[in-house]
Amino acid sequence: MTRTSEMIVEVCPVCASLDVRALEPGWFALDLARETELRDVASVEFACRDCGSTWH
């Protein structure tokens, strides 16, 4: 049995930086088993540490 995994990296749409973090909500954590929970959330807000822009 072969296991494959996929990683999605959020990139800043303004400056293309990879130094991005999730703002809010407190429950947000990297846990692949919670994929179905994340689909039900209206949006997760991200912020770029380099240029300061935010997006959903």
N, C-alpha and C positions, 0 to 999 in steps of 0.2 A: 504494500500500500504506500503510495506516494502522497505526501502532504505538501500543499502549496500554500503560500500566504501572500497577501497583497497589502502593501502599505500605500496610503494616500497621503501626500504631503501638501499642506496648505501653503500657498505662495501669495505674497502680497500683490494685489492687482495694480498697485500704484508704482512700487519701486522694484518688484520682483524679488524681494528679500525672502529668505527662508526662515528668518528669525521672527516667527509668528506665534502668538499664544491665544488661547481661548479665554475670553472674558466671560465672567458669569458662567452659567449658573454654578453654584457650589458643587453640584453632583457630577459635573463633567470630569470624566477620567478616561484614560486610555484603557479600554476593556473591550476587546473584540466581541465578547459574549453579549454585550449590551446594544448591539447594532439595531435590534428591533425597537428598543426604547428611544434611540436617537432619531429614528424615522418619525416617531410620533411627536417630536418636539417641533414647535413652530420654527425656531431658528437658533443657531448658536452664533454668537457674535465673536469675531476674531479681531485682533489688533496686531499691527506691525510694530515691533520694538525699534526698528530703524527709522521709519518715517512718521510713525504715530497714527497712520490712517486706520480706520475701523470699517468692517463690513460684515454682512450676514452670509 
